[in-house]
Amino acid sequence: MEEKNIGRFKKDIGLENFLCLGLFLTFFILIGRTMGGINMIKTMMNTGFDLLMNVCLYLMAIAVLAGAISGLFSEFGVIALVNKLLSKVMHPIYDLPGASSLGMLNCYLSDNPAILTLAHDDNFRRYFKKYQMPALTNLGTAFGMGLITTTSMMGLNVEGAVTSALIGNLGAVIGSVVSVRLMMLATKKMYGTTEYVEVKSNVKIPENSRVVREGSAGSRFIQAILDGGKVGVDMGLSIIPGVVIICTLVIMLTNGPGAEGIYTGSANEGVGILPWIGGKLSFILNPLFGFSSPEAIAVPITALGSTGAAIGTVAKMAAVGKVSGNDIAVFTAICMCWSGYISTHIAMMDALETKEATGKALISHTIGGLVAGFAAHLLYMLFHMF
């Protein structure tokens, strides 16, 4: 019987034990000294619960609906059609099959994990090589919450907000290309460039053909949307650990005390260390993005963990006149391209069964988001030169 690979072996006691314990205690002692030990624990629990109920279940609902649409498109050949029509565009730009454009659209209309429901469909997977599949995380995230972000920015009481938001979309596209291309430089070395992704079906599919279900068109329609919805449930469950754990940490490191300036143990309180770090880097970031106020640095920092929270920050700044048209363009590009990727990237890579490439995905997407913001700034300046 073949032995299962259970990983590497290490000694029971070594430097790693003490290093892990030391870092763990240091991290939580420092936060506990600021928030209070009881408040820190209560905030962690309340924030985790809030994320589970208001974010994860929302994402699961999106995944179920996206899965149903993906199943329908797969069953009736829309994926094959789109792949044929757009392969000439997607391949030179992203080095991806034309079918991946459906994933972009899914994510633009909903959120990052919407691309996962497509990625588990055989009629979609068979177009991809192994090195291309992990890059779907970067591609989908770069367009996640695009429609919500764009319409929210357009609705702000800022001169030229509509044009600026559209420029921001172009910046996000440029950032997505950089992110995907950088990711695939790494995955080509990891997986090679010839092997295709495995599919669940053992049936060899003839060239220029696709697999469909038995029965009438009506029966196939019902089965396709229900089976697709079931895949969405699985995807929704798979992203819960990453969203709850990672986003809780990001929120606690980003936000400050409660409304009255004191810690109460409520959800979404924190110690505000990430905006502080951003402030120290403002001498680089402000010229790079052309921000009109120092407070603007909080938006990209917040977008690392939650685009929704970042949009809320922009709305508050716009209400007091601290947002310009250039800011809207840059905010749109970064909020779209990053889309809270720290809270979803790890879970998405795990769901794609390519978690060994998670570090590469995070690094490449960090660079892609910065490029998106910088590109939006340049495009905004060029647009207003003419």
Salt bridges, closest charged atoms under 4 A:
GLU16 OE2 - LYS10 NZ 3.01
GLU75 OE1 - ARG213 NH1 2.57
GLU75 OE2 - ARG220 NE 2.78
ASP95 OD1 - HIS91 ND1 3.52
ASP95 OD2 - LYS188 NZ 3.56
GLU195 OE2 - LYS130 NZ 3.23
ASP227 OD2 - ARG213 NH2 3.06
GLU295 OE2 - LYS322 NZ 3.08
